């Protein structure tokens, strides 16, 4: 019986080495899967942040200073009203960000945090994304 046990041990000198290889490969595949899944989620969050910034900027760009337009034929915005309209839109959309007005332009920046699903396994709990958009008042020929 002892001879059979010795013969089995001599045939499998690298017993257990496949387990370490499997663990390393599995972790690598999970990391790649995490990059794919969480990368896609963060890209979707960035697209959403950009869309919210565009809509908020458009909401702000509607607040023209009509007095200056009539008297001096200049397109300028009522800065406080434009910023307030953009901020109101962002609050309604559940987003955080800031709006700035310069002349006839409203620039809105939206910040979002996308929590990761699989990259948490490698220590990345969230990804911060930012979307920025600018809208400007424009004179058009209307009948």
Backbone as CSV, one residue per row, in Angstrom:
resi,resn,N_x,N_y,N_z,CA_x,CA_y,CA_z,C_x,C_y,C_z
1,UNK,0.814,-1.187,0.000,0.000,0.000,0.000,0.866,1.262,0.000
2,UNK,1.978,1.198,0.781,2.853,2.348,0.852,3.516,2.615,-0.503
3,UNK,3.793,1.604,-1.236,4.413,1.755,-2.555,3.463,2.464,-3.517
4,UNK,2.163,2.176,-3.440,1.182,2.843,-4.306,1.102,4.336,-4.003
5,UNK,1.141,4.709,-2.750,1.075,6.116,-2.362,2.318,6.858,-2.838
6,UNK,3.486,6.231,-2.730,4.724,6.852,-3.184,4.700,7.026,-4.694
7,UNK,4.195,6.030,-5.419,4.110,6.111,-6.862,3.167,7.250,-7.297
8,UNK,2.041,7.468,-6.614,1.101,8.543,-6.943,1.720,9.918,-6.688
9,UNK,2.480,10.045,-5.607,3.113,11.326,-5.302,4.166,11.671,-6.342
10,UNK,4.863,10.709,-6.839,5.907,10.997,-7.814,5.311,11.363,-9.166
11,UNK,4.117,10.930,-9.462,3.490,11.273,-10.739,2.924,12.699,-10.756
12,UNK,2.585,13.304,-9.630,1.944,14.622,-9.556,2.785,15.610,-8.765
13,UNK,4.008,15.945,-9.207,4.843,16.850,-8.428,4.335,18.300,-8.451
14,UNK,3.552,18.690,-9.469,3.087,20.072,-9.548,1.606,20.195,-9.167
15,UNK,1.159,19.350,-8.300,-0.225,19.366,-7.873,-0.554,20.709,-7.207
16,UNK,-1.645,21.354,-7.658,-2.064,22.641,-7.103,-1.611,23.833,-7.920
17,UNK,-0.693,23.675,-8.856,-0.228,24.811,-9.635,-1.294,25.274,-10.627
18,UNK,-2.139,24.412,-11.080,-3.221,24.800,-11.976,-4.219,25.696,-11.262
19,UNK,-4.396,25.506,-9.984,-5.314,26.329,-9.208,-4.841,27.783,-9.182
20,UNK,-3.583,28.024,-8.965,-3.053,29.390,-8.962,-3.212,30.027,-10.336
21,UNK,-2.935,29.286,-11.388,-3.113,29.784,-12.750,-4.573,30.157,-12.992
22,UNK,-5.475,29.310,-12.571,-6.905,29.558,-12.763,-7.347,30.808,-12.016
23,UNK,-6.856,31.007,-10.805,-7.217,32.194,-10.029,-6.732,33.459,-10.729
24,UNK,-5.497,33.453,-11.215,-4.948,34.631,-11.886,-5.730,34.936,-13.164
25,UNK,-6.003,33.940,-13.959,-6.747,34.153,-15.202,-8.173,34.622,-14.909
26,UNK,-8.810,34.034,-13.916,-10.167,34.431,-13.558,-10.201,35.888,-13.098
27,UNK,-9.244,36.296,-12.288,-9.196,37.694,-11.842,-8.980,38.633,-13.028
28,UNK,-8.128,38.248,-13.959,-7.908,39.070,-15.148,-9.162,39.201,-15.988
29,UNK,-9.869,38.112,-16.162,-11.118,38.151,-16.931,-12.184,38.983,-16.225
30,UNK,-12.251,38.886,-14.904,-13.206,39.715,-14.153,-12.853,41.198,-14.277
31,UNK,-11.563,41.522,-14.272,-11.146,42.918,-14.442,-11.544,43.430,-15.827
32,UNK,-11.351,42.616,-16.865,-11.767,43.020,-18.213,-13.277,43.170,-18.308
33,UNK,-14.004,42.269,-17.697,-15.459,42.366,-17.682,-15.895,43.623,-16.942
34,UNK,-15.206,43.924,-15.839,-15.512,45.136,-15.083,-15.262,46.390,-15.894
35,UNK,-14.155,46.411,-16.643,-13.881,47.565,-17.500,-14.959,47.732,-18.556
36,UNK,-15.430,46.633,-19.098,-16.473,46.702,-20.124,-17.793,47.175,-19.536
37,UNK,-18.233,46.549,-18.470,-19.530,46.888,-17.881,-19.502,48.290,-17.277
38,UNK,-18.545,48.545,-16.396,-18.500,49.831,-15.717,-18.076,50.962,-16.655
39,UNK,-17.263,50.637,-17.649,-16.929,51.643,-18.664,-18.163,52.058,-19.447
40,UNK,-18.999,51.091,-19.797,-20.247,51.401,-20.497,-21.194,52.214,-19.634
41,UNK,-21.286,51.868,-18.353,-22.148,52.625,-17.442,-21.650,54.052,-17.253
42,UNK,-20.329,54.232,-17.170,-19.802,55.587,-17.002,-19.964,56.401,-18.285
43,UNK,-19.856,55.755,-19.431,-20.098,56.456,-20.691,-21.557,56.896,-20.786
44,UNK,-22.473,56.032,-20.381,-23.889,56.400,-20.377,-24.155,57.547,-19.404
45,UNK,-23.486,57.544,-18.255,-23.640,58.635,-17.286,-23.106,59.947,-17.858
46,UNK,-22.008,59.881,-18.618,-21.460,61.099,-19.238,-22.410,61.641,-20.296
47,UNK,-22.992,60.766,-21.093,-23.959,61.196,-22.111,-25.155,61.862,-21.430
48,UNK,-25.609,61.264,-20.338,-26.739,61.841,-19.605,-26.367,63.212,-19.038
49,UNK,-25.168,63.337,-18.468,-24.717,64.623,-17.920,-24.623,65.682,-19.013
50,UNK,-24.138,65.304,-20.193,-24.060,66.256,-21.313,-25.447,66.688,-21.767
51,UNK,-26.379,65.749,-21.832,-27.744,66.074,-22.216,-28.402,67.015,-21.221
52,UNK,-28.200,66.765,-19.936,-28.756,67.644,-18.912,-28.129,69.034,-18.986
53,UNK,-26.832,69.091,-19.251,-26.158,70.390,-19.382,-26.695,71.153,-20.588
54,UNK,-26.930,70.462,-21.704,-27.473,71.119,-22.895,-28.864,71.685,-22.631
55,UNK,-29.721,70.891,-22.006,-31.082,71.348,-21.733,-31.085,72.517,-20.748
56,UNK,-30.248,72.441,-19.725,-30.179,73.534,-18.752,-29.654,74.811,-19.407
57,UNK,-28.670,74.679,-20.296,-28.139,75.852,-20.997,-29.203,76.471,-21.901
58,UNK,-29.985,75.632,-22.565,-31.077,76.152,-23.410,-32.120,76.875,-22.567
59,UNK,-32.426,76.307,-21.400,-33.402,76.948,-20.514,-32.907,78.326,-20.094
60,UNK,-31.626,78.458,-19.833,-31.074,79.750,-19.448,-30.993,80.727,-20.601
61,UNK,-30.718,80.237,-21.789,-30.542,81.116,-22.956,-31.846,81.753,-23.411
62,UNK,-32.958,81.337,-22.864,-34.258,81.929,-23.231,-34.505,83.270,-22.547
63,UNK,-33.701,83.634,-21.577,-33.954,84.837,-20.785,-33.194,86.034,-21.345
64,UNK,-33.720,86.562,-22.432,-33.111,87.718,-23.093,-33.418,89.001,-22.342
65,UNK,-32.508,89.945,-22.448,-32.753,91.293,-21.943,-33.466,92.044,-23.068
66,UNK,-34.802,92.066,-23.007,-35.598,92.638,-24.094,-35.404,94.147,-24.217
67,UNK,-35.171,94.823,-23.103,-34.935,96.265,-23.154,-33.707,96.593,-23.977
68,UNK,-32.630,95.876,-23.757,-31.402,96.118,-24.511,-31.562,95.692,-25.963
69,UNK,-32.335,94.668,-26.200,-32.573,94.231,-27.574,-33.340,95.295,-28.353
70,UNK,-34.360,95.874,-27.728,-35.183,96.887,-28.410,-34.423,98.198,-28.597
71,UNK,-33.678,98.607,-27.587,-33.020,99.912,-27.637,-31.708,99.892,-28.414
72,UNK,-30.885,98.864,-28.194,-29.552,98.849,-28.791,-29.370,97.738,-29.823
73,UNK,-30.405,96.959,-30.048,-30.362,95.834,-31.002,-29.207,94.868,-30.684
74,UNK,-29.009,94.615,-29.379,-27.976,93.686,-28.931,-28.621,92.522,-28.198
75,UNK,-28.153,91.328,-28.520,-28.629,90.144,-27.818,-27.782,89.922,-26.576
76,UNK,-28.370,90.175,-25.433,-27.721,89.856,-24.168,-28.756,89.184,-23.277
77,UNK,-28.252,88.484,-22.308,-29.134,87.754,-21.406,-29.222,88.465,-20.066
78,UNK,-30.344,88.276,-19.411,-30.464,88.707,-18.011,-29.755,87.627,-17.204
79,UNK,-28.541,87.925,-16.783,-27.646,86.911,-16.211,-28.263,86.183,-15.020
80,UNK,-28.818,86.931,-14.089,-29.369,86.288,-12.883,-30.534,85.362,-13.239
81,UNK,-31.408,85.818,-14.130,-32.557,84.989,-14.531,-32.108,83.759,-15.308
82,UNK,-31.109,83.925,-16.175,-30.615,82.797,-16.971,-29.966,81.745,-16.077
83,UNK,-29.151,82.182,-15.116,-28.513,81.233,-14.195,-29.549,80.532,-13.325
84,UNK,-30.544,81.294,-12.880,-31.590,80.711,-12.048,-32.390,79.668,-12.837
85,UNK,-32.695,79.959,-14.099,-33.442,79.010,-14.931,-32.636,77.730,-15.165
86,UNK,-31.350,77.879,-15.404,-30.498,76.700,-15.606,-30.406,75.877,-14.328
87,UNK,-30.235,76.545,-13.187,-30.167,75.840,-11.906,-31.486,75.139,-11.584
88,UNK,-32.594,75.801,-11.904,-33.911,75.193,-11.671,-34.076,73.941,-12.514
89,UNK,-33.626,74.006,-13.750,-33.708,72.812,-14.605,-32.875,71.670,-14.022
90,UNK,-31.666,71.990,-13.589,-30.785,70.957,-13.023,-31.394,70.322,-11.771
91,UNK,-31.952,71.149,-10.894,-32.592,70.602,-9.692,-33.754,69.688,-10.066
92,UNK,-34.537,70.099,-11.042,-35.668,69.287,-11.494,-35.229,67.966,-12.100
93,UNK,-34.052,67.953,-12.713,-33.522,66.728,-13.325,-32.762,65.880,-12.310
94,UNK,-32.604,66.400,-11.097,-31.876,65.654,-10.072,-30.373,65.678,-10.273
95,UNK,-29.874,66.718,-10.942,-28.441,66.818,-11.238,-27.820,67.945,-10.425
96,UNK,-26.510,67.875,-10.264,-25.780,68.960,-9.609,-24.836,69.577,-10.628
97,UNK,-24.678,70.880,-10.529,-23.791,71.565,-11.457,-23.864,73.055,-11.241
98,UNK,-23.239,73.780,-12.162,-23.243,75.232,-12.071,-23.424,75.836,-13.457
99,UNK,-23.990,77.046,-13.444,-24.238,77.771,-14.684,-23.567,79.132,-14.606
100,UNK,-22.984,79.558,-15.720,-22.400,80.890,-15.807,-22.901,81.558,-17.073
101,UNK,-23.088,82.865,-16.995,-23.590,83.634,-18.131,-22.545,84.671,-18.501
102,UNK,-22.235,84.720,-19.805,-21.312,85.719,-20.335,-21.923,86.276,-21.609
103,UNK,-22.383,87.517,-21.556,-22.990,88.139,-22.727,-24.244,87.413,-23.159
104,UNK,-24.174,86.770,-24.339,-25.339,86.034,-24.853,-25.167,84.520,-24.734
105,UNK,-24.227,84.081,-23.890,-23.942,82.645,-23.748,-24.179,82.157,-22.322
106,UNK,-24.760,80.973,-22.234,-24.941,80.298,-20.951,-24.138,79.004,-21.016
107,UNK,-23.234,78.828,-20.087,-22.441,77.604,-20.011,-22.822,76.867,-18.737
108,UNK,-23.161,75.588,-18.898,-23.587,74.765,-17.763,-22.665,73.552,-17.677
109,UNK,-22.216,73.259,-16.464,-21.409,72.073,-16.205,-22.154,71.203,-15.205
110,UNK,-22.325,69.932,-15.545,-23.036,68.978,-14.695,-22.042,67.935,-14.198
111,UNK,-22.137,67.610,-12.912,-21.276,66.602,-12.295,-22.130,65.413,-11.870
112,UNK,-21.676,64.225,-12.192,-22.370,63.002,-11.782,-21.353,62.002,-11.259
113,UNK,-21.806,61.131,-10.368,-20.978,60.041,-9.866,-21.651,58.733,-10.241
114,UNK,-20.928,57.896,-10.975,-21.438,56.588,-11.377,-20.808,55.535,-10.476
115,UNK,-21.630,54.851,-9.709,-21.123,53.789,-8.844,-20.831,52.552,-9.692
116,UNK,-19.704,51.920,-9.442,-19.286,50.775,-10.243,-19.958,49.493,-9.759
117,UNK,-20.053,48.544,-10.663,-20.654,47.251,-10.358,-19.573,46.193,-10.108
118,UNK,-18.642,46.084,-11.033,-17.618,45.044,-10.938,-16.239,45.575,-10.558
119,UNK,-15.949,46.808,-10.894,-14.627,47.358,-10.566,-14.457,47.559,-9.066
120,UNK,-15.526,47.430,-8.316,-15.420,47.465,-6.859,-14.497,46.359,-6.378
121,UNK,-14.444,45.262,-7.126,-13.575,44.137,-6.755,-12.093,44.505,-6.765
122,UNK,-11.728,45.507,-7.577,-10.325,45.923,-7.636,-10.110,47.277,-6.957
123,UNK,-11.102,47.715,-6.165,-10.930,48.916,-5.360,-11.450,50.210,-5.959
124,UNK,-12.133,50.164,-7.088,-12.685,51.377,-7.686,-14.187,51.374,-7.408
125,UNK,-14.616,52.225,-6.468,-16.013,52.215,-6.031,-16.911,53.093,-6.892
126,UNK,-16.353,54.146,-7.489,-17.176,55.043,-8.299,-16.315,55.755,-9.335
127,UNK,-16.990,56.277,-10.344,-16.332,57.034,-11.406,-17.061,58.362,-11.520
128,UNK,-16.332,59.484,-11.439,-16.931,60.809,-11.576,-16.918,61.214,-13.042
129,UNK,-18.065,61.718,-13.514,-18.174,62.179,-14.892,-18.680,63.615,-14.892
130,UNK,-18.330,64.348,-15.942,-18.718,65.740,-16.082,-19.198,65.984,-17.502
131,UNK,-20.261,66.754,-17.625,-20.768,67.159,-18.935,-20.889,68.671,-18.973
132,UNK,-20.415,69.286,-20.039,-20.468,70.741,-20.181,-21.110,71.093,-21.513
133,UNK,-21.963,72.123,-21.489,-22.607,72.576,-22.722,-22.782,74.088,-22.666
134,UNK,-22.780,74.701,-23.841,-22.985,76.144,-23.955,-24.091,76.400,-24.965
135,UNK,-24.999,77.288,-24.597,-26.048,77.726,-25.524,-25.944,79.240,-25.638
136,UNK,-26.266,79.758,-26.808,-26.233,81.211,-26.954,-27.484,81.689,-27.660
137,UNK,-27.864,82.900,-27.285,-29.028,83.519,-27.909,-28.652,83.901,-29.335
138,UNK,-29.583,83.698,-30.223,-29.293,83.923,-31.639,-30.486,84.581,-32.301
139,UNK,-30.217,85.548,-33.107,-31.280,86.252,-33.839,-31.588,85.480,-35.106
140,UNK,-32.845,85.243,-35.340,-33.257,84.531,-36.557,-34.252,85.369,-37.328
141,UNK,-34.365,85.068,-38.601,-35.346,85.750,-39.441,-36.651,84.977,-39.371
142,UNK,-37.638,85.551,-38.726,-38.938,84.895,-38.658,-39.972,85.779,-39.326
143,UNK,-40.904,85.180,-40.010,-41.898,85.991,-40.721,-42.872,86.660,-39.785
